[in-house]
Amino acid sequence: MAISTSPPHLVRLRKSFESTLPFITALLIIPFFGASDLSAQTSETYSCRIWFGKVENSAMPKPWLTSLSDGYGTTSIGMEEDGCSIWFDTDERVILSELEDRASAVGYTVFGYTCVNNMDDSTFGEGVPPMPVHVNTGDETGDHARYAAAKAQWINAHPRAYAYVTDPEQIGTPHVK
């Protein structure tokens, strides 16, 4: 049996401290883990594509892109090669009426949009979505097959919109099926 050379009140204090140390450590550490988990669970990001057209022939795309960037706090934004679709990433939910207001203020009209939730790959959109794009994954045969199937499905679902894509002057608007 070891004989303690410490005064009795220090021995009691040390034993009390040793028994509560795991509890105190947990109280100090848990809030940090909880805060980081909570912020990660509530932060959603969306990758969106908008299909639009000019209302005024003089409309320039830069004010439209700036309006979207400022309004949705985009992390990246750009115009697709077709000149009628914009892509952007945002952490705000997109609403068609807001897009239409922003577009009309700078001489454009919005036909529709589609967004992908980057956390769970769910999609949402309103109006006539932009035509599918070819995605290069390195599997040329598979990429072409996926694009052809998506394009055929889009044309079947939106025949009036496809007629607008092939000749926008003749049709006027893709909204009517």
C-alpha positions as CSV (number, residue, x, y, z in Angstrom):
1,M,0.0,0.0,0.0
2,A,1.4,3.4,-1.0
3,I,1.4,6.1,1.5
4,S,0.4,9.5,0.1
5,T,2.7,12.3,0.8
6,S,0.2,14.9,-0.4
7,P,-2.1,16.7,2.1
8,P,-5.5,15.0,2.3
9,H,-7.4,17.9,0.8
10,L,-5.2,17.8,-2.4
11,V,-5.7,14.0,-2.7
12,R,-9.5,14.5,-2.6
13,L,-9.3,17.4,-5.1
14,R,-7.2,15.3,-7.5
15,K,-9.6,12.3,-7.3
16,S,-12.6,14.6,-7.9
17,F,-10.8,16.2,-10.9
18,E,-9.9,12.8,-12.3
19,S,-13.5,11.6,-12.1
20,T,-15.0,14.7,-13.8
21,L,-12.3,15.2,-16.4
22,P,-14.0,13.2,-19.1
23,F,-17.3,15.1,-18.5
24,I,-15.6,18.5,-18.7
25,T,-13.7,17.5,-21.9
26,A,-16.9,16.4,-23.5
27,L,-18.6,19.7,-22.6
28,L,-15.8,21.6,-24.2
29,I,-15.5,19.6,-27.4
30,I,-19.0,18.6,-28.4
31,P,-20.2,22.1,-29.3
32,F,-17.6,22.4,-32.0
33,F,-18.6,19.1,-33.6
34,G,-22.3,20.0,-33.4
35,A,-21.8,23.4,-35.0
36,S,-19.8,22.1,-37.9
37,D,-22.3,19.3,-38.5
38,L,-25.3,21.7,-38.4
39,S,-23.9,24.1,-40.9
40,A,-23.0,21.3,-43.3
41,Q,-26.5,19.9,-43.1
42,T,-28.3,23.2,-43.9
43,S,-26.1,24.5,-46.7
44,E,-27.6,23.5,-50.1
45,T,-26.1,24.4,-53.4
46,Y,-27.8,24.3,-56.8
47,S,-26.4,24.1,-60.3
48,C,-29.0,25.7,-62.6
49,R,-29.6,26.3,-66.3
50,I,-31.9,28.9,-67.7
51,W,-33.4,29.0,-71.2
52,F,-34.1,32.6,-72.4
53,G,-34.7,34.7,-75.4
54,K,-34.4,38.4,-76.4
55,V,-37.4,40.7,-76.2
56,E,-35.5,43.6,-77.5
57,N,-33.0,43.2,-80.4
58,S,-30.6,45.5,-78.6
59,A,-30.4,43.5,-75.4
60,M,-26.9,42.6,-74.3
61,P,-26.2,39.6,-72.1
62,K,-23.8,41.3,-69.6
63,P,-26.6,43.1,-67.6
64,W,-28.6,39.9,-67.5
65,L,-25.6,37.9,-66.2
66,T,-24.8,40.7,-63.7
67,S,-28.4,40.8,-62.5
68,L,-28.4,37.0,-61.9
69,S,-25.0,37.1,-60.2
70,D,-26.0,39.9,-57.9
71,G,-29.5,38.5,-57.2
72,Y,-28.5,34.9,-56.5
73,G,-25.0,35.3,-55.1
74,T,-23.7,33.0,-57.8
75,T,-20.3,31.3,-57.2
76,S,-19.9,30.8,-61.0
77,I,-21.9,31.8,-64.0
78,G,-21.7,31.7,-67.8
79,M,-23.5,31.5,-71.1
80,E,-23.7,28.3,-73.1
81,E,-22.5,28.1,-76.7
82,D,-26.1,28.3,-78.0
83,G,-26.4,31.9,-76.8
84,C,-29.8,31.1,-75.3
85,S,-28.9,29.3,-72.1
86,I,-27.2,30.4,-68.9
87,W,-25.7,28.1,-66.3
88,F,-24.8,29.2,-62.7
89,D,-24.2,27.8,-59.3
90,T,-25.9,29.3,-56.2
91,D,-27.0,28.5,-52.7
92,E,-30.4,30.1,-53.1
93,R,-33.5,28.5,-54.4
94,V,-34.5,29.8,-57.8
95,I,-38.0,30.9,-58.6
96,L,-39.4,31.5,-62.1
97,S,-41.2,34.8,-61.4
98,E,-38.0,36.2,-60.0
99,L,-36.0,35.1,-63.0
100,E,-38.7,36.6,-65.3
101,D,-38.6,40.0,-63.4
102,R,-34.8,40.1,-63.7
103,A,-34.8,39.2,-67.4
104,S,-37.5,41.6,-68.4
105,A,-35.7,44.5,-66.7
106,V,-32.8,44.0,-69.2
107,G,-34.7,43.1,-72.4
108,Y,-35.0,39.3,-72.1
109,T,-37.7,36.7,-71.4
110,V,-37.3,33.4,-69.6
111,F,-38.8,30.3,-71.1
112,G,-37.9,28.0,-68.2
113,Y,-35.1,26.7,-66.0
114,T,-33.9,23.5,-64.3
115,C,-31.7,23.1,-61.2
116,V,-29.9,20.2,-59.6
117,N,-29.5,20.1,-55.8
118,N,-25.8,19.3,-55.4
119,M,-26.3,17.6,-52.1
120,D,-28.8,14.9,-53.1
121,D,-29.0,15.2,-57.0
122,S,-32.7,16.0,-56.8
123,T,-34.0,18.3,-59.6
124,F,-36.6,21.0,-59.8
125,G,-37.6,23.6,-62.4
126,E,-40.4,25.6,-63.9
127,G,-41.5,26.4,-67.5
128,V,-39.8,24.8,-70.5
129,P,-36.4,23.6,-69.4
130,P,-33.3,24.2,-71.6
131,M,-32.5,21.6,-74.2
132,P,-30.2,18.9,-72.8
133,V,-26.4,19.3,-73.4
134,H,-23.8,16.7,-74.4
135,V,-21.7,15.8,-71.4
136,N,-18.3,14.4,-72.1
137,T,-17.4,11.7,-69.5
138,G,-14.7,10.1,-71.6
139,D,-17.0,7.3,-72.8
140,E,-17.7,8.6,-76.3
141,T,-20.3,6.0,-77.3
142,G,-22.1,6.2,-74.0
143,D,-22.0,10.0,-73.9
144,H,-23.6,10.2,-77.4
145,A,-26.2,7.6,-76.5
146,R,-27.2,9.5,-73.3
147,Y,-27.4,12.8,-75.1
148,A,-29.4,11.4,-78.0
149,A,-31.9,9.8,-75.5
150,A,-32.2,13.0,-73.4
151,K,-32.6,15.1,-76.5
152,A,-35.3,12.8,-78.0
153,Q,-37.1,12.8,-74.6
154,W,-37.0,16.7,-74.5
155,I,-38.2,17.0,-78.1
156,N,-41.1,14.6,-77.4
157,A,-42.1,16.5,-74.2
158,H,-41.7,20.0,-75.8
159,P,-42.4,19.8,-79.6
160,R,-43.3,23.5,-79.8
161,A,-40.1,24.4,-78.0
162,Y,-38.0,22.3,-80.4
163,A,-39.7,24.1,-83.3
164,Y,-38.6,27.4,-81.7
165,V,-35.1,26.1,-81.3
166,T,-34.8,25.2,-85.0
167,D,-36.5,28.5,-86.2
168,P,-37.2,31.1,-83.5
169,E,-38.4,33.8,-85.9
170,Q,-41.2,31.6,-87.3
171,I,-42.6,30.4,-84.0
172,G,-42.3,33.4,-81.6
173,T,-42.5,31.6,-78.3
174,P,-41.8,28.1,-77.1
175,H,-44.3,28.2,-74.2
176,V,-47.3,26.8,-76.1
177,K,-47.2,23.1,-76.8
